[in-house]
Amino acid sequence: MATTITDSQKPFSLDPYHVSEEFGFILPAPLTELPPYYQPWMDIAQHVTELIYSHMLRSHILKMPLLNTQLLESHRELRLAHLALSVMTMGYVWQEGEDDTVKMLPRNLAIPYCEVSQRLGLPPILTHADAVLANWRKRDPQGLFDMENLELLVTLPGGDSVRGFFMVTLLVELAAVPAIKSIPLVINGVQCGDAETVTRALEEFSQAIQGMTDALKLMHVYVKPEVFYGIMRIYLSGWKDNSSMPAGLVYEGVQAEPMEYSGGSAAQSSLLHCFDELLGVKHEAKSGAFLTRMRNYMPPSHKRLIQDISLQPSLRGFVQQQACEPLTAAFQLCVTKLLALRSYHINVVSRFITVPAARARQLRNQGNISQEETVSRAPTALEEKGTGGSGIMSFLKTGVISEHNAVE
C-alpha cells in the first residue's frame, strides 16, 4: 500500500542541482559574448582553427594581456570564459601535433584559466561541460533545436565533423531530458511505495534512452571517421596517461609542479552516471574507478546529483520486493535499453577509433604516410585510447558486461 512522504523524507527534486526542465544538463541559452574587457580572449578563441593552421596561435596567445577575472559575474559569463580559455589551451598545447608539445602554459592564459576553473569547480582543461553543454546557439532563436538550426560558439580543427560531433552529442543530451525528469518521480514513488507511479516513470525513462540511441546514430551522418581520428582527437586529448606529455603541464604563475588532467570523454556526461545509480548498475573495479574520476570533470551541482541519487532507497530492491509484473517489466526494459545504448556506443567507437587506428598502423608499417594522410597523421599515443585516457574498448566492454550482470 502506498504511503505519504513524511517531513523527514522531503520529496526529491531536481531544483537544487542546476538541471533545466527543458534542457537537462545542457546550459540554457549560453552567452555568445563576454564583457568588452575580455575581447582579447574572444578574438583569439573565435579564430583558434585558422591560427592553428597558420602556426600562429601560440605567438598570438603569448602577446595576449593578462586579464583580471573578477569582472566576470554571472554563471553564464564564467562558462563562456571557461570555454574560450579551454579551446585556446587545447590549441596552444597541440598546435604542432604530438611531436612538439609544450611543457608550460603561459601565465597570461594559465592564471585566468585556473581562476575561472576554481570559481566554476571545473578543471583547467576542455571538458564535456564546455565543448558540448555550453557551446551552442540557435541560428534562428525561434527555430527548432536540431542539426540544421544549431551552431558552435567556438570550434577546433576538423571542419563540419567537429560541429557534427559536438552537436550530435548535444542532441543525445537533449533526448535524455524526459529520463532526467523521471528520476524524482521514481525516487519519490519508491519512498511512498507507489508502484504505479514508478512503473509509469520507468516507461518514460526507457523511451528516452531509446531516443538517446536514435540521436547517437546521427554521428554516422555528420562526422567522418577519418577526420575524427586523424584531425580532431588530438585537440580533445589531455595530459594524463598520455605518452606525448608524460610529465603533464605546468600552469605558469599557478604552481611550479606540472598538473595532469584527462581529455574530454563521453564519461564526463552526467547522464549515464545518474542512470547507473538509479538502476543499481555496478561497474568492474577498473572502469568504475575511471568513471568516478570523470565526475571531477562535471559541474559540481551535477556531480552532487549523481551522489545524492546513489543515497536513495534501492529501486532494484523495491522492484524485487513489490513483485509486480508491469513494474518488473518496466525496470527490465530500462536496463535492456541502457545496455543497447552502451552496445551502440561501442559500435560508434569501433567505427571512429578502432578501425581507423588499424588502418593507420597498416599505412605506417608500409611506410606509406602520404596516401590517406588524414588517418596516418593521427597521433600514435592515442591509438586504442579514448581522449579521456582510458583503454577504450576494454573500458566500454567491462561497462556492458557488468551491466548485464546487474540484471541477472
N, C-alpha and C positions, 0 to 999 in steps of 0.2 A: 504494500500500500504506500502511495506517495505521501511524503511529509513536507512540511514547510521548512525553509531555511531560518534558523534562529539568528539572533543578533551576533552571536559569536561566530557564526558562519555567514559572513556577508556574501551576497551574490558576487560571483566572479565577473569582472567586467574588463574590457579592453581599454577603458578610458585612461588609466594611469601609464600606459605603455607607448604613447605616441603612435598608435596604429589608427589609420584612417578607415572610416566606414566605407568610403568609396574606393580607396586605393590600397588598402592593406599596409604593407611595409614601405610602399613607394612614397617618396616625398611629394606631397601635393603641390602643384604649381611652383616648381623651383624657380628661383630668380635667374634672370639671364644677364644681369649687370650688377657689378659691385659699386659702392660709392666712388666718385671720380678720383679720390686719393689713390685708389688701388688700380687705376687704369694701367700702370706699368705691368702688373701681373696679367691682366686680361689681354693686353696687346700681344704678349708672348704666348699665353695659354691658347688663344684662339688661332694661332699660326704655328703650333708645335710641329705639325706634319711637314709643312713646307720648310721650316727651319732645320728639321732633321735631315730632309733630303738634300738640302744645300750645305749640310755640315756646319751650320751657323748657330744652332740652338745653344750650345754651351757658351759660346762667346757672347751671345745676347743676354743670357742669364747672368754671366759674370759682371755685366755692366748695369744690371738692374739695381735700383736703390733698395736699401734695407728699410722696409716699411713697418710702422707701428701697427700691431693688430688690434689695439684697444678700440679703434673706431668701428670695428665690426661688432654690431649689436645683436641682431636677430639670429635665430637658429638658421634661417634660410641663407643669410649672408655668410655665416660660418660654413655652411655646407657648400656653397658655391666657391668660397675661398679655398676650402679643402680640396675640392675637385680640381680647380685651376692649379694649385700648388702640386697636387698629385701628378697631374698629367705632365707638368714641367719637369718634375723629379724623374719620372719614368723615362722621359725623352733625354734628359741630361745624362742619366746613368747609361742608357742603352744606345745613344746616338750612333756609335761606331760598331754596334754589334757586340758579340760576346768576347771578342779578342782585344778590345780596347775599352774596358770598363774603367770606372773611376774609383778611387778609394775614399773620396771625400765629397760631400755635398757642400757647396759654398755657403757661408754664413748668411748671406742676403736671401737665400732660399731656405736654408735649414732652420734658422731661428724662427721666422714667422710660421713656417710649416709645423714645427713642433708645438708652438704656442696654440695655433688653431686646433691641432690634433688633440692637445690636452683639454682644451675647452669643450670639445665635442666628445671626448672619451674614445676617440678613434686612433689607430696607429698612424705614424707618418709614412704611409705608402698608399698607393691606389688600391681601394677596396671595392667590393661589390656595392657597398652603400654609396660610393662615389660614382663609379663608372656606369652603373645601371639605375639605381634608385633615385639619384639626384641629377641625372644627366640627360634630361629630356624636355622637349617643349612641343606643343602642337603648332603646326604651320597655320591652321585655321583654328583659333581658340574655341569656336563653336562646333567644330567638326568632330568626327569620331576619334576614339583612341585606338588607332590601327596603324599598320605599317605605312600606309600612304600618307598619313597625316602627322607622323612623328618625325622629329629630327633631334640629333645630338646637340648639346651646347658646346662641347669641346670633343675633339677626336684625336686619334693616333694613326700612324701609318697602316694602310690596308684598305683605304677607299670604301666602296659600298659594303664590303664584307664586315668592316668594323661597325658601321651603322647597323647592319643586319644582325650581327652578333649581340650587340648591346640591346637593340630594340626588341628582338625576339625574346631575349631573357626578361626584358621588362614586361612583355605580353604574358609570359609564363607567370610572373609575379601577379599581374592583374587577374589572370584566370583563377588564381588561388584565393581571391578575396572572399567568395562565398564560404570556403572552407575555414578561413580565419574567423569569419563572423559566426560560424557554427561552434567554435571552441567554447565560448562561455555557455552556450545552450547545453552542450554535452556535459560540461563540468557541473553546472547548476542542477541539471537533470539527475546526474549521478548522486549529488548531495541530497536531493529531495527523494530519491528512489523512484523517479518518474521515467519508467522505461519507454513510454510512448514518445515523450519529448526527445529523449536521447536517440531513439530509432530514427525519427524524422530528421534530426540534426545530422546524424551519420549518413543518411541518404543524400542530403545536400553536400556533405563533405566528399563522398565518393564521386559525385558528379563533377565537383570542382577539380578533383585530382585528374579525372579524365580530361577535363578542359585544359589542364596544365600540359598533359601529354600531347594533346592536339596542337597546342601552341608551340611546343618544343619542335614539332615536326617541321615548322617553318624554317628552322636552321638550314635544312637541305635546300630550301628555295633561295634564301637570302645571303648565305655565307659559302664561299668557295673553300673547300678543304685545303687546297694548296696555298691559298692566301692566308688562311688562319694559321696553318702550320709553319709556313715559310716566312711570313712577314709579321703577323700580329702578335704571336705568342710571346716573343721576347719582351715586348713592351708591357705585358701583363705579369712578367716574372719578377720575383723578389730576390732578396739577398739573404735567404736562409735555405740551407740544403741545396745550394746552387754552386756547382764547382767553378763557375765563371767568377764568382765573388765569394770565395771560401771564408774570408775574414769578415764579411758583412760590409757595412757602410758607416763611415764617420759623419755625423751631422755636426759640421763645424760650428763652434760657438755654443753648442748644446752640451756635448760631453766629448771627452778625448777618446774614449773607448768606442770601437765600432759597434753598431747595433745591427741585429738580424731580424728581418721581417719577411714573412711569406708573401708571395704574389697573390693576385686576385684568384678566387676559386668559387665555384658554384656552392661549395661547402660553407661559404660566408653568407649565403642567403639564410634567413631565419626560418624559412618555410618548412623544410623537411625536419629541422630540429624540433619545431613545435609539433609537427605531425608525429614524429617518433615518440616524443614524450607523452602525447595524448594517447596514442595507441599502444604504448608499452613496448616499442621495438627496441631491442638491445643490439649493440654492435660488438664485434670482436675487439679485443683489447687494443690492437694497433690502430685500426680505423677509428675506434671510439675515442682514443687519445687525440688523434688528428682533428676529429670533429669538435671535440671540447676546446682545443686550442683555437680553432677557427671562430669560436664565439667571441674571442677578444678582438675580432676584426669587425664586429657588428656595432651599431649604435647601442649604448648601454641599456636604454629602455627596452630594446628588442631582446637583448640578451637576458634581461631580467624577466621578461615574459616567458621565455623558454624555461628558465629556472623555476618560476612560480607554477607553470603547468606541471612540472615534474613533482611538485609538492602536493598536488591534489590527490584525492582518493582514486584508486586504480579503476580506470574504465574497464580494463580487461577482467579484473576481479568482479566488477559489477555485472558484466555480461554473463560470466560463468554462474554467478550467484542467482541471477534472475531466471536463467534457463528459459528465456522467451524466444521463440523461434524467429520472429521478424527482427528482433534486436540482434540476435546472434548472426543472422544473415547480413544485416546492415554493417555490423562490425567486420565480418569476414570480407565483405566486398571492399571496404575501405583499405584493409591490409592488402588484398589482392591488387587493387588499383595502384596502391603505393609501390608494390613490388613491380608492377608493369611499368610504372613511371621510371623507376630506377633501372630496370632492364633496358628500357628505351634509351635512357641516358648513356648506358654502356654502348649501345648501338651507335649513338652520335659520336661518342668519344673515339670509338674504333674507326669511324669514317674520317674524323678530323685530326686524329693524332696517330693511332697505331698504324693505319695503312700508309699515310704519308711518311711516317718515320721509317718504315720498312723500305719504301721507295728511295728515300734519301740515303739510307745505308747502302742500298744496291748501287746507286749512282756513284757514291764516294768510293766504293770498292772497285768500281770500274774505272775510277779516275776521271769520271765524266761529270764535271762541275757546270759547264756552260749550258748543256741541254737541260730542259726543265728546271731552270735556275731557281725559280721560286721555292721549290721544295728543297733543293740541295744546299741552299744558303741558310737553311734553318739552323739554329744553334744546337750543336751536338749535346750540350749539357742538359738539354730538356727532353731528349729522346725518352719516350715511355714515361715521362713525368708530367703531372699536372702543373699548371702555373703556380699553384699553392705549394708545390714541392713534394706532393705525395707520389708514390709509385702508383700510377693512375689506375691501371686495370685491376691490379690486386686489391687496391683500396675499394674500388667500386664493387668488385665481386664479393668481398667479405661483407660489405653492407647488405648485399642481396641475400647472401647465404644466411646471415644472422636474422634477417627479417623473416625469411622463410621459416627458420626455426621458431621464431616468436609466435607463429600462428598455430603450430602443431599442438 
